[in-house]
Amino acid sequence: MKIYVPKEFMGQRIDCAVSSITKELSRSQFQRYVKNGNVSLDGIVIRDSSHKIHQPCLIDVIEEAEEFTASPEDIPVDIVFEDEFIVVINKAAGMVCHPAPGHRSGTLVNAMQYILGNSLSDISGPLRLGIVHRLDKDTSGLMIVAKSNRAHMEFAKLFAEGKGTQIRRKYICFAYGVVSPKEGVVDTFICRHPKHRQKFMVNEDEQGKRAITQYTIEKTRYFTGTKAISKIRCELMTGRTHQIRVHMQYIKMPLVGDQVYGILKKDPIFPDYITEFTRQALHSFELSFIHPFTQDNMIFTAALPTDMQMLEEAICDPEI
């Protein structure tokens, strides 16, 4: 977990600041992580939870005991761009970003270790080398990998400070249904599900973290008078775990193929290719930012992967 602490918290204890910024960690939980050496402040491990905040900073909390290490693996990666600071990759669906229990190999970190060797940031620990932000395992598309701790910190600040302005992330998804208006903003609070800890949910009581998603429905195909599939363009104005998936479910447009938030019962009104789609139909197709080191305006795009191209054909072909 990465927590950006703005200047408003200068002079406060670090544990008090963190408990005010995020509801996912209690003050006592954070103090325990500090005691165990699982908290770093701007890349330096701290051991005192009463440490005072002196300037805006980035706090990194390792929430799981890391009992194994990542090793280089020769795994193909679609590299879109590389300079001395970062690598932009087009992640394939099915690839986990970093090793964790249940996925100890075959991850993006293993692949990037093979490609870049020691030229990866380690600010987030030995299992998250280079990982500034993440995409879910079954979400495809554009990601940034940091080649140094300095680059990692600068890009992490972009994600924390300026969602929607400093760094922009646009996605294409396919979902069941259609909503009015066809262009709008979903602005809610998202928290972890109280019973299913791997899931997140919209909290109507405004508990959790604020999450904002802009959406535009680009195409809709009706298979009956009421049942439809839509192609949707989304832009993240915040970056919460499962944000688009949770928001689309919230407006009653669950993503095609989503095994957590979607419709799992097969409906014979839809073609088999749609109902048998087994991953969330979500792709990060555009990533843009002002490069913090070169000040260049960077814009990257990634075409829909083959499986999602077939979904688009399914909603555009009147013969299906």
Secondary structure, DSSP 8 states (H G I E B T S, - for coil): -EEEE-GGGTTSBHHHHHHHH-SSS-HHHHHHHHHTT-EEETTEE---TT-B--S-EEEEE--S---S---------EEEEE-SSEEEEEE-TT--SS-BTTB-SSSHHHHHHHHHTT-S--TT-TTSTTBSS---TT-EEEEEEESSHHHHHHHHHHHHH-BTTTEEEEEEEEEES--SSSEEEEEEEEEE-SS-TT-EEE-TT--SEEEEEEEEEEEEEESSSS-EEEEEEEEESS--TTHHHHHHHHTT--BTT-TTTS--S--TTS-HHHHT--S--EEEEEEEEE-TTT--EEEEE----HHHHHHHHHHH-TT-
